[in-house]
Amino acid sequence: MKRWSWIAVALAVALAAPRARADTASEAQLQFELGAELYKQKRYTEALERFIASHRLVPNANVVLNIVQTFEFLGRKIDAYNWNETHLALEKNGATRSKSLERRERLAKDVAVVEVRTTPSGAELYVDREDLGSKGVAPRRLAVEPGTRRILARLPQHDDASREVDVKVGEAREVELTLAPHRGKLVVETRPAGAEVRLDRDGRELGKTPISLELPVGEQRISVSLAGYQEAGKTVQITRSGEARVTLDLARVAGTTSVLTVRGNVAGAGVWIDGRLTGTTPLMLPSVDPGRRQIEIKADGRESWSGPLLLEPGSATRVDYDLVDPRERPWSGWRWVGYGTGATLFAAGAVTGLIARGTRSDFEREPSSATLDRLHAQNTAADVLMAAGVVTVGVTALWDLVLSGPEPASKGRVSIER
């Protein structure tokens, strides 16, 4: 049951708009017919009310023509002139328009006319008092009472504009009114700065970012452009109160930048390019200025690595690194023990040799078997110590330079994909 109820509601909604339009047209036709009947009865004022009501429901040139003729018959030439202007705006038939133009010239001799133009056009026009309602939309000719008249123009989101004008019967005066648009504040920033800001509506250049300026209230669209970057645009609502702000990140034009990717064995390592911290790994920079750079990668507890970096326009550069943990290296103090022990033995042998030379001098002054035995023992000890020192240093150097190989160090590899 509920389902059929919803279907009925949907059908009612679907048919409501056409029915409303049909009802309005029917009511407009009824008002016109009543006005025509009242006109036949010479009840002209009442007929005017019906004709005007019909026109307000559905604007129609034929109905307006009846209004003009009725006002003219009643001798209300100002009203007849103004409704004749409305008829000219609606009438498309050439012959009928020609008659209305002739009527305008005839009526103009007995009324004071003000021809009002506004910048921008489309402003509602008022004469003397606003509470009497609008007299039409500019540009428009208005018949007015002779004397000093105040013409007021009003347009949404614009300041009112008015002017007093002296007019006489049979005279036409031109009035030009300029309505200043309401304005609000707009602040435009871009990354990078220095982009040219342009108003899309008329192509007017406003200046370079960062910029603060005033624009007419309402929806405005701006575009920003900078050499080497893609043009960007933004639609913004300008209000009379408050401040509208626009911040745009400009993307580099493809082929003028380089892509840089950095990754390796330690996540979170800092990446410095030309001495400035750029980010942490794994790192991907989609838009980097091309050129020669110096890259350095650092991580706590690891030996850093640095090297030259060439960034080519339109290419992708990749850096792979391997940072060494110094604690994982073998103890390197053994080489100093070896070299030190060898040197100590050699020095001890040399000292023993010097002692042997003193013993030899003693033997030559006073030969004895005891002195000779001591001399032989010292020479032997000196030879053994010096030989042991040489062998120890040699073995240490052989292991250090040949057998053990170089110690591991942090490294990086740079590759470019074109």
Protein Blocks (a to p, Z undefined) as FASTA:
>chain_A
ZZmmmmmmmmmmmmmmmmmmmmmmmmmmmmmmmmmmmmmnopaklmmmmmmmmmmmmgcf
klmmmmmmmmmmnopaklmmmmmmmmmmmpmbfklmmmmmmmmmmmmmmcccddddddde
hiacdehiaklopabdcdddddddedjdddddddehiacddddddddehiacdddddddd
dddddddddddehiacddfknopafbdcdddddddedjdddddddehiacddddddddfe
dcddddddddddehiaccdddddfbghiacdeehiafbdcddddfbdcedddddddddeh
iacddddddddehiacddddddddfklpccfklmmmmmmmmmmmmmmmmmmmmmmmmmmm
mmmmmgcfklmmmmmmmmmmmmmmmmmmmmmmmmmmmmmmmmnopaddddddddddZZ
